[in-house]
C-alpha cells in the first residue's frame, strides 16, 4: 500500500468517526434532555492486534 493510499484510508476512517460521533452526541443530548453547561466526553481508540490504546478526554458546551 502506498503512503497516499494509507493516508486516504486513515482520513476516511476518521471522517466516519467524526460524523457518526457527532450524530450520537446530538441524539443523546436531545433525547435525554441533558442540560447543564458542559458534557464530559471520552473517546478511546484501539487497533486490534497492535496494543494501541489512545484516550482523548474533553468537554462539549451544551446549548
CHARMM-style PDB file with segment names, atoms N, HN, CA, C and O in Angstrom:
ATOM      1  N   UNK     1       0.851  -1.178   0.000  1.00  0.00      PROA
ATOM      2  CA  UNK     1       0.000   0.000   0.000  1.00  0.00      PROA
ATOM      3  C   UNK     1       0.893   1.236   0.000  1.00  0.00      PROA
ATOM      4  O   UNK     1       1.869   1.320   0.745  1.00  0.00      PROA
ATOM      5  N   UNK     2       0.539   2.176  -0.839  1.00  0.00      PROA
ATOM      6  HN  UNK     2      -0.254   2.108  -1.445  1.00  0.00      PROA
ATOM      7  CA  UNK     2       1.325   3.406  -0.917  1.00  0.00      PROA
ATOM      8  C   UNK     2       1.010   4.306   0.271  1.00  0.00      PROA
ATOM      9  O   UNK     2      -0.012   4.142   0.938  1.00  0.00      PROA
ATOM     10  N   UNK     3       1.882   5.236   0.520  1.00  0.00      PROA
ATOM     11  HN  UNK     3       2.712   5.369  -0.022  1.00  0.00      PROA
ATOM     12  CA  UNK     3       1.701   6.210   1.606  1.00  0.00      PROA
ATOM     13  C   UNK     3       0.440   7.035   1.383  1.00  0.00      PROA
ATOM     14  O   UNK     3      -0.291   7.320   2.332  1.00  0.00      PROA
ATOM     15  N   UNK     4       0.181   7.418   0.142  1.00  0.00      PROA
ATOM     16  HN  UNK     4       0.775   7.187  -0.628  1.00  0.00      PROA
ATOM     17  CA  UNK     4      -1.026   8.203  -0.159  1.00  0.00      PROA
ATOM     18  C   UNK     4      -2.289   7.392   0.131  1.00  0.00      PROA
ATOM     19  O   UNK     4      -3.230   7.910   0.733  1.00  0.00      PROA
ATOM     20  N   UNK     5      -2.317   6.155  -0.282  1.00  0.00      PROA
ATOM     21  HN  UNK     5      -1.553   5.735  -0.771  1.00  0.00      PROA
ATOM     22  CA  UNK     5      -3.483   5.302  -0.038  1.00  0.00      PROA
ATOM     23  C   UNK     5      -3.691   5.095   1.461  1.00  0.00      PROA
ATOM     24  O   UNK     5      -4.825   5.075   1.940  1.00  0.00      PROA
ATOM     25  N   UNK     6      -2.602   4.943   2.189  1.00  0.00      PROA
ATOM     26  HN  UNK     6      -1.681   4.959   1.800  1.00  0.00      PROA
ATOM     27  CA  UNK     6      -2.649   4.791   3.645  1.00  0.00      PROA
ATOM     28  C   UNK     6      -3.265   6.034   4.286  1.00  0.00      PROA
ATOM     29  O   UNK     6      -4.158   5.921   5.126  1.00  0.00      PROA
ATOM     30  N   UNK     7      -2.796   7.206   3.896  1.00  0.00      PROA
ATOM     31  HN  UNK     7      -2.071   7.297   3.214  1.00  0.00      PROA
ATOM     32  CA  UNK     7      -3.315   8.463   4.446  1.00  0.00      PROA
ATOM     33  C   UNK     7      -4.789   8.668   4.105  1.00  0.00      PROA
ATOM     34  O   UNK     7      -5.558   9.128   4.950  1.00  0.00      PROA
ATOM     35  N   UNK     8      -5.188   8.339   2.894  1.00  0.00      PROA
ATOM     36  HN  UNK     8      -4.563   7.965   2.208  1.00  0.00      PROA
ATOM     37  CA  UNK     8      -6.588   8.465   2.481  1.00  0.00      PROA
ATOM     38  C   UNK     8      -7.458   7.520   3.308  1.00  0.00      PROA
ATOM     39  O   UNK     8      -8.555   7.890   3.727  1.00  0.00      PROA
ATOM     40  N   UNK     9      -6.976   6.320   3.538  1.00  0.00      PROA
ATOM     41  HN  UNK     9      -6.085   6.020   3.198  1.00  0.00      PROA
ATOM     42  CA  UNK     9      -7.718   5.347   4.331  1.00  0.00      PROA
ATOM     43  C   UNK     9      -7.909   5.831   5.765  1.00  0.00      PROA
ATOM     44  O   UNK     9      -8.996   5.694   6.326  1.00  0.00      PROA
ATOM     45  N   UNK    10      -6.872   6.391   6.355  1.00  0.00      PROA
ATOM     46  HN  UNK    10      -5.988   6.503   5.899  1.00  0.00      PROA
ATOM     47  CA  UNK    10      -6.968   6.944   7.711  1.00  0.00      PROA
ATOM     48  C   UNK    10      -7.970   8.096   7.740  1.00  0.00      PROA
ATOM     49  O   UNK    10      -8.826   8.151   8.623  1.00  0.00      PROA
ATOM     50  N   UNK    11      -7.869   9.003   6.790  1.00  0.00      PROA
ATOM     51  HN  UNK    11      -7.174   8.958   6.073  1.00  0.00      PROA
ATOM     52  CA  UNK    11      -8.789  10.150   6.751  1.00  0.00      PROA
ATOM     53  C   UNK    11     -10.237   9.702   6.595  1.00  0.00      PROA
ATOM     54  O   UNK    11     -11.135  10.260   7.225  1.00  0.00      PROA
ATOM     55  N   UNK    12     -10.460   8.707   5.765  1.00  0.00      PROA
ATOM     56  HN  UNK    12      -9.730   8.254   5.252  1.00  0.00      PROA
ATOM     57  CA  UNK    12     -11.815   8.194   5.560  1.00  0.00      PROA
ATOM     58  C   UNK    12     -12.370   7.625   6.868  1.00  0.00      PROA
ATOM     59  O   UNK    12     -13.523   7.876   7.219  1.00  0.00      PROA
ATOM     60  N   UNK    13     -11.553   6.867   7.577  1.00  0.00      PROA
ATOM     61  HN  UNK    13     -10.616   6.664   7.292  1.00  0.00      PROA
ATOM     62  CA  UNK    13     -11.963   6.310   8.870  1.00  0.00      PROA
ATOM     63  C   UNK    13     -12.263   7.422   9.867  1.00  0.00      PROA
ATOM     64  O   UNK    13     -13.299   7.394  10.532  1.00  0.00      PROA
ATOM     65  N   UNK    14     -11.369   8.399   9.978  1.00  0.00      PROA
ATOM     66  HN  UNK    14     -10.527   8.422   9.438  1.00  0.00      PROA
ATOM     67  CA  UNK    14     -11.559   9.486  10.940  1.00  0.00      PROA
ATOM     68  C   UNK    14     -12.779  10.343  10.606  1.00  0.00      PROA
ATOM     69  O   UNK    14     -13.454  10.832  11.512  1.00  0.00      PROA
ATOM     70  N   UNK    15     -13.068  10.530   9.325  1.00  0.00      PROA
ATOM     71  HN  UNK    15     -12.520  10.133   8.589  1.00  0.00      PROA
ATOM     72  CA  UNK    15     -14.263  11.273   8.933  1.00  0.00      PROA
ATOM     73  C   UNK    15     -15.509  10.517   9.397  1.00  0.00      PROA
ATOM     74  O   UNK    15     -16.436  11.124   9.933  1.00  0.00      PROA
ATOM     75  N   UNK    16     -15.537   9.207   9.196  1.00  0.00      PROA
ATOM     76  HN  UNK    16     -14.784   8.714   8.761  1.00  0.00      PROA
ATOM     77  CA  UNK    16     -16.668   8.389   9.644  1.00  0.00      PROA
ATOM     78  C   UNK    16     -16.835   8.467  11.157  1.00  0.00      PROA
ATOM     79  O   UNK    16     -17.954   8.591  11.656  1.00  0.00      PROA
ATOM     80  N   UNK    17     -15.733   8.396  11.881  1.00  0.00      PROA
ATOM     81  HN  UNK    17     -14.825   8.296  11.476  1.00  0.00      PROA
ATOM     82  CA  UNK    17     -15.780   8.504  13.343  1.00  0.00      PROA
ATOM     83  C   UNK    17     -16.339   9.860  13.749  1.00  0.00      PROA
ATOM     84  O   UNK    17     -17.198   9.935  14.627  1.00  0.00      PROA
ATOM     85  N   UNK    18     -15.871  10.916  13.130  1.00  0.00      PROA
ATOM     86  HN  UNK    18     -15.173  10.854  12.416  1.00  0.00      PROA
ATOM     87  CA  UNK    18     -16.321  12.257  13.476  1.00  0.00      PROA
ATOM     88  C   UNK    18     -17.791  12.477  13.203  1.00  0.00      PROA
ATOM     89  O   UNK    18     -18.510  13.009  14.049  1.00  0.00      PROA
ATOM     90  N   UNK    19     -18.245  12.072  12.031  1.00  0.00      PROA
ATOM     91  HN  UNK    19     -17.661  11.640  11.344  1.00  0.00      PROA
ATOM     92  CA  UNK    19     -19.644  12.285  11.641  1.00  0.00      PROA
ATOM     93  C   UNK    19     -20.582  11.462  12.520  1.00  0.00      PROA
ATOM     94  O   UNK    19     -21.565  11.992  13.037  1.00  0.00      PROA
ATOM     95  N   UNK    20     -20.291  10.185  12.692  1.00  0.00      PROA
ATOM     96  HN  UNK    20     -19.493   9.755  12.271  1.00  0.00      PROA
ATOM     97  CA  UNK    20     -21.187   9.336  13.481  1.00  0.00      PROA
ATOM     98  C   UNK    20     -21.144   9.710  14.961  1.00  0.00      PROA
ATOM     99  O   UNK    20     -22.167   9.637  15.641  1.00  0.00      PROA
ATOM    100  N   UNK    21     -19.998  10.100  15.463  1.00  0.00      PROA
ATOM    101  HN  UNK    21     -19.167  10.159  14.910  1.00  0.00      PROA
ATOM    102  CA  UNK    21     -19.894  10.505  16.868  1.00  0.00      PROA
ATOM    103  C   UNK    21     -20.698  11.770  17.128  1.00  0.00      PROA
ATOM    104  O   UNK    21     -21.383  11.867  18.146  1.00  0.00      PROA
ATOM    105  N   UNK    22     -20.625  12.734  16.227  1.00  0.00      PROA
ATOM    106  HN  UNK    22     -20.068  12.655  15.400  1.00  0.00      PROA
ATOM    107  CA  UNK    22     -21.389  13.965  16.390  1.00  0.00      PROA
ATOM    108  C   UNK    22     -22.883  13.655  16.426  1.00  0.00      PROA
ATOM    109  O   UNK    22     -23.607  14.186  17.268  1.00  0.00      PROA
ATOM    110  N   UNK    23     -23.342  12.806  15.523  1.00  0.00      PROA
ATOM    111  HN  UNK    23     -22.754  12.375  14.839  1.00  0.00      PROA
ATOM    112  CA  UNK    23     -24.761  12.432  15.491  1.00  0.00      PROA
ATOM    113  C   UNK    23     -25.206  11.792  16.799  1.00  0.00      PROA
ATOM    114  O   UNK    23     -26.260  12.128  17.338  1.00  0.00      PROA
ATOM    115  N   UNK    24     -24.400  10.872  17.301  1.00  0.00      PROA
ATOM    116  HN  UNK    24     -23.543  10.598  16.863  1.00  0.00      PROA
ATOM    117  CA  UNK    24     -24.737  10.163  18.533  1.00  0.00      PROA
ATOM    118  C   UNK    24     -24.792  11.119  19.726  1.00  0.00      PROA
ATOM    119  O   UNK    24     -25.683  11.010  20.568  1.00  0.00      PROA
ATOM    120  N   UNK    25     -23.858  12.038  19.797  1.00  0.00      PROA
ATOM    121  HN  UNK    25     -23.134  12.126  19.112  1.00  0.00      PROA
ATOM    122  CA  UNK    25     -23.855  13.014  20.898  1.00  0.00      PROA
ATOM    123  C   UNK    25     -25.094  13.900  20.807  1.00  0.00      PROA
ATOM    124  O   UNK    25     -25.767  14.126  21.813  1.00  0.00      PROA
ATOM    125  N   UNK    26     -25.401  14.402  19.613  1.00  0.00      PROA
ATOM    126  HN  UNK    26     -24.855  14.217  18.796  1.00  0.00      PROA
ATOM    127  CA  UNK    26     -26.580  15.255  19.427  1.00  0.00      PROA
ATOM    128  C   UNK    26     -27.857  14.513  19.792  1.00  0.00      PROA
ATOM    129  O   UNK    26     -28.710  15.064  20.488  1.00  0.00      PROA
ATOM    130  N   UNK    27     -28.004  13.272  19.336  1.00  0.00      PROA
ATOM    131  HN  UNK    27     -27.311  12.825  18.771  1.00  0.00      PROA
ATOM    132  CA  UNK    27     -29.185  12.464  19.646  1.00  0.00      PROA
ATOM    133  C   UNK    27     -29.336  12.264  21.150  1.00  0.00      PROA
ATOM    134  O   UNK    27     -30.425  12.415  21.704  1.00  0.00      PROA
ATOM    135  N   UNK    28     -28.238  11.927  21.794  1.00  0.00      PROA
ATOM    136  HN  UNK    28     -27.353  11.805  21.345  1.00  0.00      PROA
ATOM    137  CA  UNK    28     -28.268  11.673  23.229  1.00  0.00      PROA
ATOM    138  C   UNK    28     -28.664  12.912  24.012  1.00  0.00      PROA
ATOM    139  O   UNK    28     -29.489  12.834  24.922  1.00  0.00      PROA
ATOM    140  N   UNK    29     -28.088  14.045  23.670  1.00  0.00      PROA
ATOM    141  HN  UNK    29     -27.418  14.108  22.931  1.00  0.00      PROA
ATOM    142  CA  UNK    29     -28.404  15.292  24.371  1.00  0.00      PROA
ATOM    143  C   UNK    29     -29.876  15.645  24.175  1.00  0.00      PROA
ATOM    144  O   UNK    29     -30.544  16.047  25.128  1.00  0.00      PROA
ATOM    145  N   UNK    30     -30.391  15.501  22.957  1.00  0.00      PROA
ATOM    146  HN  UNK    30     -29.849  15.174  22.183  1.00  0.00      PROA
ATOM    147  CA  UNK    30     -31.794  15.842  22.676  1.00  0.00      PROA
ATOM    148  C   UNK    30     -32.767  14.861  23.331  1.00  0.00      PROA
ATOM    149  O   UNK    30     -33.696  15.277  24.022  1.00  0.00      PROA
ATOM    150  N   UNK    31     -32.557  13.555  23.116  1.00  0.00      PROA
ATOM    151  HN  UNK    31     -31.802  13.216  22.554  1.00  0.00      PROA
ATOM    152  CA  UNK    31     -33.490  12.539  23.602  1.00  0.00      PROA
ATOM    153  C   UNK    31     -33.540  12.468  25.120  1.00  0.00      PROA
ATOM    154  O   UNK    31     -34.603  12.251  25.701  1.00  0.00      PROA
ATOM    155  N   UNK    32     -32.422  12.645  25.745  1.00  0.00      PROA
ATOM    156  HN  UNK    32     -31.558  12.821  25.273  1.00  0.00      PROA
ATOM    157  CA  UNK    32     -32.382  12.543  27.211  1.00  0.00      PROA
ATOM    158  C   UNK    32     -32.488  13.901  27.882  1.00  0.00      PROA
ATOM    159  O   UNK    32     -32.419  14.015  29.105  1.00  0.00      PROA
ATOM    160  N   UNK    33     -32.656  14.916  27.068  1.00  0.00      PROA
ATOM    161  HN  UNK    33     -32.713  14.823  26.074  1.00  0.00      PROA
ATOM    162  CA  UNK    33     -32.806  16.283  27.554  1.00  0.00      PROA
ATOM    163  C   UNK    33     -31.717  16.630  28.572  1.00  0.00      PROA
ATOM    164  O   UNK    33     -31.992  17.129  29.663  1.00  0.00      PROA
ATOM    165  N   UNK    34     -30.497  16.353  28.185  1.00  0.00      PROA
ATOM    166  HN  UNK    34     -30.274  15.948  27.299  1.00  0.00      PROA
ATOM    167  CA  UNK    34     -29.350  16.623  29.050  1.00  0.00      PROA
ATOM    168  C   UNK    34     -29.118  18.126  29.090  1.00  0.00      PROA
ATOM    169  O   UNK    34     -29.063  18.791  28.055  1.00  0.00      PROA
ATOM    170  N   UNK    35     -28.987  18.638  30.283  1.00  0.00      PROA
ATOM    171  HN  UNK    35     -29.032  18.098  31.123  1.00  0.00      PROA
ATOM    172  CA  UNK    35     -28.754  20.077  30.425  1.00  0.00      PROA
ATOM    173  C   UNK    35     -27.552  20.304  31.325  1.00  0.00      PROA
ATOM    174  O   UNK    35     -26.989  19.369  31.893  1.00  0.00      PROA
ATOM    175  N   UNK    36     -27.186  21.533  31.435  1.00  0.00      PROA
ATOM    176  HN  UNK    36     -27.644  22.292  30.973  1.00  0.00      PROA
ATOM    177  CA  UNK    36     -26.009  21.911  32.196  1.00  0.00      PROA
ATOM    178  C   UNK    36     -25.138  22.760  31.312  1.00  0.00      PROA
ATOM    179  O   UNK    36     -25.548  23.180  30.230  1.00  0.00      PROA
ATOM    180  N   UNK    37     -23.945  23.008  31.773  1.00  0.00      PROA
ATOM    181  HN  UNK    37     -23.612  22.667  32.652  1.00  0.00      PROA
ATOM    182  CA  UNK    37     -23.051  23.852  30.990  1.00  0.00      PROA
ATOM    183  C   UNK    37     -22.185  23.035  30.034  1.00  0.00      PROA
ATOM    184  O   UNK    37     -21.932  23.450  28.903  1.00  0.00      PROA
ATOM    185  N   UNK    38     -21.733  21.870  30.500  1.00  0.00      PROA
ATOM    186  HN  UNK    38     -21.938  21.533  31.419  1.00  0.00      PROA
ATOM    187  CA  UNK    38     -20.823  21.078  29.680  1.00  0.00      PROA
ATOM    188  C   UNK    38     -21.096  19.593  29.845  1.00  0.00      PROA
ATOM    189  O   UNK    38     -21.558  19.134  30.890  1.00  0.00      PROA
ATOM    190  N   UNK    39     -20.797  18.859  28.788  1.00  0.00      PROA
ATOM    191  HN  UNK    39     -20.421  19.232  27.940  1.00  0.00      PROA
ATOM    192  CA  UNK    39     -20.906  17.403  28.794  1.00  0.00      PROA
ATOM    193  C   UNK    39     -19.487  16.843  28.709  1.00  0.00      PROA
ATOM    194  O   UNK    39     -18.759  17.121  27.756  1.00  0.00      PROA
ATOM    195  N   UNK    40     -19.104  16.060  29.702  1.00  0.00      PROA
ATOM    196  HN  UNK    40     -19.695  15.834  30.476  1.00  0.00      PROA
ATOM    197  CA  UNK    40     -17.773  15.438  29.679  1.00  0.00      PROA
ATOM    198  C   UNK    40     -17.828  14.225  28.768  1.00  0.00      PROA
ATOM    199  O   UNK    40     -18.728  13.394  28.884  1.00  0.00      PROA
ATOM    200  N   UNK    41     -16.874  14.126  27.872  1.00  0.00      PROA
ATOM    201  HN  UNK    41     -16.143  14.801  27.778  1.00  0.00      PROA
ATOM    202  CA  UNK    41     -16.829  13.031  26.908  1.00  0.00      PROA
ATOM    203  C   UNK    41     -15.436  12.391  26.880  1.00  0.00      PROA
ATOM    204  O   UNK    41     -14.434  13.000  27.255  1.00  0.00      PROA
ATOM    205  N   UNK    42     -15.421  11.145  26.421  1.00  0.00      PROA
ATOM    206  HN  UNK    42     -16.234  10.650  26.117  1.00  0.00      PROA
ATOM    207  CA  UNK    42     -14.151  10.420  26.276  1.00  0.00      PROA
ATOM    208  C   UNK    42     -14.236   9.555  25.028  1.00  0.00      PROA
ATOM    209  O   UNK    42     -15.229   8.863  24.804  1.00  0.00      PROA
ATOM    210  N   UNK    43     -13.193   9.603  24.228  1.00  0.00      PROA
ATOM    211  HN  UNK    43     -12.386  10.165  24.410  1.00  0.00      PROA
ATOM    212  CA  UNK    43     -13.102   8.757  23.035  1.00  0.00      PROA
ATOM    213  C   UNK    43     -11.869   7.862  23.219  1.00  0.00      PROA
ATOM    214  O   UNK    43     -10.778   8.340  23.530  1.00  0.00      PROA
ATOM    215  N   UNK    44     -12.067   6.569  23.022  1.00  0.00      PROA
ATOM    216  HN  UNK    44     -12.954   6.181  22.770  1.00  0.00      PROA
ATOM    217  CA  UNK    44     -10.965   5.620  23.137  1.00  0.00      PROA
ATOM    218  C   UNK    44     -10.746   4.951  21.789  1.00  0.00      PROA
ATOM    219  O   UNK    44     -11.664   4.372  21.208  1.00  0.00      PROA
ATOM    220  N   UNK    45      -9.521   5.041  21.305  1.00  0.00      PROA
ATOM    221  HN  UNK    45      -8.775   5.511  21.776  1.00  0.00      PROA
ATOM    222  CA  UNK    45      -9.136   4.415  20.043  1.00  0.00      PROA
ATOM    223  C   UNK    45      -8.285   3.192  20.354  1.00  0.00      PROA
ATOM    224  O   UNK    45      -7.308   3.267  21.098  1.00  0.00      PROA
ATOM    225  N   UNK    46      -8.677   2.059  19.768  1.00  0.00      PROA
ATOM    226  HN  UNK    46      -9.472   1.998  19.164  1.00  0.00      PROA
ATOM    227  CA  UNK    46      -7.861   0.855  19.865  1.00  0.00      PROA
ATOM    228  C   UNK    46      -7.664   0.306  18.465  1.00  0.00      PROA
ATOM    229  O   UNK    46      -8.470   0.574  17.574  1.00  0.00      PROA
ATOM    230  N   UNK    47      -6.626  -0.442  18.266  1.00  0.00      PROA
ATOM    231  HN  UNK    47      -5.971  -0.660  18.990  1.00  0.00      PROA
ATOM    232  CA  UNK    47      -6.370  -1.092  16.982  1.00  0.00      PROA
ATOM    233  C   UNK    47      -6.053  -2.557  17.265  1.00  0.00      PROA
ATOM    234  O   UNK    47      -5.042  -2.891  17.883  1.00  0.00      PROA
ATOM    235  N   UNK    48      -6.928  -3.399  16.803  1.00  0.00      PROA
ATOM    236  HN  UNK    48      -7.749  -3.128  16.300  1.00  0.00      PROA
ATOM    237  CA  UNK    48      -6.828  -4.829  17.065  1.00  0.00      PROA
ATOM    238  C   UNK    48      -5.447  -5.386  16.713  1.00  0.00      PROA
ATOM    239  O   UNK    48      -4.917  -5.149  15.628  1.00  0.00      PROA
ATOM    240  N   UNK    49      -4.894  -6.120  17.649  1.00  0.00      PROA
ATOM    241  HN  UNK    49      -5.325  -6.312  18.531  1.00  0.00      PROA
ATOM    242  CA  UNK    49      -3.625  -6.800  17.421  1.00  0.00      PROA
ATOM    243  C   UNK    49      -2.394  -5.921  17.500  1.00  0.00      PROA
ATOM    244  O   UNK    49      -1.299  -6.364  17.153  1.00  0.00      PROA
ATOM    245  N   UNK    50      -2.549  -4.663  17.957  1.00  0.00      PROA
ATOM    246  HN  UNK    50      -3.439  -4.303  18.239  1.00  0.00      PROA
ATOM    247  CA  UNK    50      -1.387  -3.765  17.988  1.00  0.00      PROA
ATOM    248  C   UNK    50      -0.994  -3.303  19.384  1.00  0.00      PROA
ATOM    249  O   UNK    50       0.129  -2.842  19.589  1.00  0.00      PROA
ATOM    250  N   UNK    51      -1.895  -3.420  20.335  1.00  0.00      PROA
ATOM    251  HN  UNK    51      -2.807  -3.794  20.169  1.00  0.00      PROA
ATOM    252  CA  UNK    51      -1.634  -2.880  21.666  1.00  0.00      PROA
ATOM    253  C   UNK    51      -1.888  -1.383  21.751  1.00  0.00      PROA
ATOM    254  O   UNK    51      -1.637  -0.773  22.791  1.00  0.00      PROA
ATOM    255  N   UNK    52      -2.384  -0.779  20.669  1.00  0.00      PROA
ATOM    256  HN  UNK    52      -2.587  -1.275  19.825  1.00  0.00      PROA
ATOM    257  CA  UNK    52      -2.666   0.650  20.656  1.00  0.00      PROA
ATOM    258  C   UNK    52      -3.906   0.951  21.486  1.00  0.00      PROA
ATOM    259  O   UNK    52      -4.965   0.360  21.277  1.00  0.00      PROA
ATOM    260  N   UNK    53      -3.764   1.867  22.418  1.00  0.00      PROA
ATOM    261  HN  UNK    53      -2.903   2.348  22.587  1.00  0.00      PROA
ATOM    262  CA  UNK    53      -4.879   2.433  23.155  1.00  0.00      PROA
ATOM    263  C   UNK    53      -4.588   3.913  23.308  1.00  0.00      PROA
ATOM    264  O   UNK    53      -3.585   4.305  23.903  1.00  0.00      PROA
ATOM    265  N   UNK    54      -5.479   4.733  22.761  1.00  0.00      PROA
ATOM    266  HN  UNK    54      -6.294   4.414  22.277  1.00  0.00      PROA
ATOM    267  CA  UNK    54      -5.316   6.189  22.818  1.00  0.00      PROA
ATOM    268  C   UNK    54      -6.624   6.778  23.329  1.00  0.00      PROA
ATOM    269  O   UNK    54      -7.679   6.554  22.735  1.00  0.00      PROA
ATOM    270  N   UNK    55      -6.563   7.531  24.425  1.00  0.00      PROA
ATOM    271  HN  UNK    55      -5.706   7.713  24.908  1.00  0.00      PROA
ATOM    272  CA  UNK    55      -7.754   8.097  25.039  1.00  0.00      PROA
ATOM    273  C   UNK    55      -7.706   9.613  24.918  1.00  0.00      PROA
ATOM    274  O   UNK    55      -6.688  10.245  25.202  1.00  0.00      PROA
ATOM    275  N   UNK    56      -8.831  10.181  24.491  1.00  0.00      PROA
ATOM    276  HN  UNK    56      -9.657   9.667  24.260  1.00  0.00      PROA
ATOM    277  CA  UNK    56      -8.967  11.632  24.408  1.00  0.00      PROA
ATOM    278  C   UNK    56     -10.157  12.024  25.276  1.00  0.00      PROA
ATOM    279  O   UNK    56     -11.280  11.581  25.035  1.00  0.00      PROA
ATOM    280  N   UNK    57      -9.912  12.851  26.283  1.00  0.00      PROA
ATOM    281  HN  UNK    57      -9.000  13.211  26.479  1.00  0.00      PROA
ATOM    282  CA  UNK    57     -10.968  13.373  27.140  1.00  0.00      PROA
ATOM    283  C   UNK    57     -11.268  14.799  26.730  1.00  0.00      PROA
ATOM    284  O   UNK    57     -10.375  15.536  26.312  1.00  0.00      PROA
ATOM    285  N   UNK    58     -12.526  15.185  26.850  1.00  0.00      PROA
ATOM    286  HN  UNK    58     -13.251  14.587  27.189  1.00  0.00      PROA
ATOM    287  CA  UNK    58     -12.882  16.550  26.510  1.00  0.00      PROA
ATOM    288  C   UNK    58     -14.202  16.963  27.102  1.00  0.00      PROA
ATOM    289  O   UNK    58     -14.858  16.191  27.801  1.00  0.00      PROA
ATOM    290  N   UNK    59     -14.585  18.184  26.817  1.00  0.00      PROA
ATOM    291  HN  UNK    59     -14.053  18.811  26.249  1.00  0.00      PROA
ATOM    292  CA  UNK    59     -15.864  18.710  27.266  1.00  0.00      PROA
ATOM    293  C   UNK    59     -16.547  19.393  26.089  1.00  0.00      PROA
ATOM    294  O   UNK    59     -15.909  20.056  25.271  1.00  0.00      PROA
ATOM    295  N   UNK    60     -17.855  19.214  26.030  1.00  0.00      PROA
ATOM    296  HN  UNK    60     -18.373  18.676  26.694  1.00  0.00      PROA
ATOM    297  CA  UNK    60     -18.656  19.840  24.980  1.00  0.00      PROA
ATOM    298  C   UNK    60     -19.609  20.808  25.655  1.00  0.00      PROA
ATOM    299  O   UNK    60     -20.333  20.430  26.575  1.00  0.00      PROA
ATOM    300  N   UNK    61     -19.614  22.041  25.210  1.00  0.00      PROA
ATOM    301  HN  UNK    61     -19.026  22.349  24.462  1.00  0.00      PROA
ATOM    302  CA  UNK    61     -20.542  23.030  25.760  1.00  0.00      PROA
ATOM    303  C   UNK    61     -21.947  22.699  25.283  1.00  0.00      PROA
ATOM    304  O   UNK    61     -22.155  22.415  24.103  1.00  0.00      PROA
ATOM    305  N   UNK    62     -22.901  22.733  26.185  1.00  0.00      PROA
ATOM    306  HN  UNK    62     -22.732  22.964  27.144  1.00  0.00      PROA
ATOM    307  CA  UNK    62     -24.281  22.413  25.861  1.00  0.00      PROA
ATOM    308  C   UNK    62     -25.084  23.676  25.560  1.00  0.00      PROA
ATOM    309  O   UNK    62     -24.774  24.764  26.046  1.00  0.00      PROA
ATOM    310  N   UNK    63     -26.133  23.500  24.737  1.00  0.00      PROA
ATOM    311  HN  UNK    63     -26.385  22.617  24.342  1.00  0.00      PROA
ATOM    312  CA  UNK    63     -26.957  24.668  24.402  1.00  0.00      PROA
ATOM    313  C   UNK    63     -27.757  25.166  25.597  1.00  0.00      PROA
ATOM    314  OT1 UNK    63     -28.499  26.141  25.481  1.00  0.00      PROA
TER     315      UNK     63
END
